[in-house]
Amino acid sequence: TAAATNSCGEGVTWALADGTLTISGTGRMTNFTKDAPAPWADQADQITAVVVEAGVTTVGGSSFKGCTNLTTVTLADGVEYIETAAFNGCTALTEVNIPLSVGYIKTGAFKGCTALTSVTIRDNCRLDMNVFPDTVEVNYAEG
């Protein structure tokens, strides 16, 4: 089973310790759904920080949806995509470091992240609809 191997993608693994969920390995994270939730979904309320390490190229869809105690997200340089609803409903999220390597953020990636006030993305980053709540100030850096 996926939980036994702590797999969350081909060549990508996860570990949860002291409230920090660390995603490591090489390649794309799995896109999760309501019917096939992330393997840590039953521990979502314990997660206060997410770290996606170098080598991981995507943040999977609905990966951290509903992690209501998540306050900080750190994405390593090299992450290219943030998939649909990745951080949907992370109501305590106040800080996200989006590296300049991210070129595409999909629909609703940060929907419902009501505590988030500002983010910085590269100037040519493609954004789908409703990526951030209206209250988020989006800043652009040269990519």
Buried (B, 14 or more C-beta within 10 A) or exposed (E): EEEEEBBBBEEBBBEBEEEBBBBBBBEBBBBBEEEEBBBBBEEBEBBBBBBBBBBBBBBBBBBBBBBEBBBBBBBBEBBBBBBBBBBBBBBBBBBBBBBBBBBBBBBBBBBBBBBBEEBBBBEEBEBEEBBBBEEBEEEEEEE
